[in-house]
Amino acid sequence: ISFKGTVKPHSGFNANNDAEVLYKAMKGFGTDEDAILQLLTARSNAQRQEIKAAYKTLHGKDLVDDLMSELGGKFESLIVTLMTPPIMYEVTCLRDAIKGAGTDEKVLVEILASRSPNEVNQIKSLYKRGNCEDVTGDTGGHFKRMLVVLLQASRQQGIQEDLIQSDAQALFVAGEQKYGTDEGQFITILGNRSNAHLRRVFEEYRRLSGYEIEESLQRETSGTLQEVLLAVVKCARSVPGYFADSLYGAMKGAGTDDQTLIRIMVTRSEVDMLDIRAEFRKRFATSLHKMIQGDTSGDYRKAMLLLCGGDDA
């Protein structure tokens, strides 16, 4: 498959040289932020881990600790995120989403709805507690049921031709045709079928009901259950499209949701950022690059634009 990320492994990579560049950038009076961001956004995560190991060997210190003591604010958060191994980062996001008062449902929804079963299983094995029961922590009701289904990561592969018609029919009966809603049907079908299969079901659903599945979900469900079901539908239609919408949502209006911005820009930079940019341009009257430029500043902006990797004006 062709590479759709904006951050690629650096070809003339030398971990020791990079460790020295970073050491010099932080040594003495003042910090060369530019050298730090230029280097780290031009290395893959695997290479950053090698730099971290080389730094420890050469200087006996932890690179991330040193970076944190030299940098601050959103720029520091971004650099620390770049330095974290991907699956470890996802686990940290899930842990942070459920610890403390209240649960950050948005993070749970984003990670569990957009990752492949294989990725969910990697996250689970690193999460230690095997069955991940605390990921669903403070949640309850149908929302919790849907998270549990997504955590099982047992989505079927491919398209089951013989189920397309009956799945669409079951969704129609569970929602539009019923007084009240049979949430269980939505959870079972949307949580267990492959994206390719769901796309076919949505076509059939539209033919049957005259509605897009999203319209029905907006009418028939509410709250966090609606959020997770809509996220699953968006991801089934297009994962890059889902992230383009999320990035737009993080920046539109007053104020910026920097946590979401950092999380998506870093985690997708080596996966599908080029596709996300293309979707963004298609959906909104501006490019992702322009929107980041208008919504951020300083070194944080510079690093973000490097991760974005270009303007689709």
Buried (B, 14 or more C-beta within 10 A) or exposed (E): EEEBBBBBEEEEBBBEEBBBBBBEBBEEEEBBBEBBBBBBBBBBBEBBBBBBEBBEEEBEEEBBEBBBEBBEEBBBBBBBBBBBBBBEBBBEBBBEBBEEEEBBBBBBBBBBBBBEBEBBBBBBEBBEEEEBEEBBBBBEEBBBBBBBBBBBBEBEEEBBEEBBBEBBBBBBEBBBEEEEBBBEBBBBBBBBBBBEBBBBBBEBBBEBBEBBBBEBBBEBBEEBBBBBBBBBBBBBBBBBBBBBBBBBEBBEEEEBBBBBBBBBBBBBBBBBBBBBBBBBBEEBEBBBBBBBBEBBEEBBBBBBBBBBBBBBE
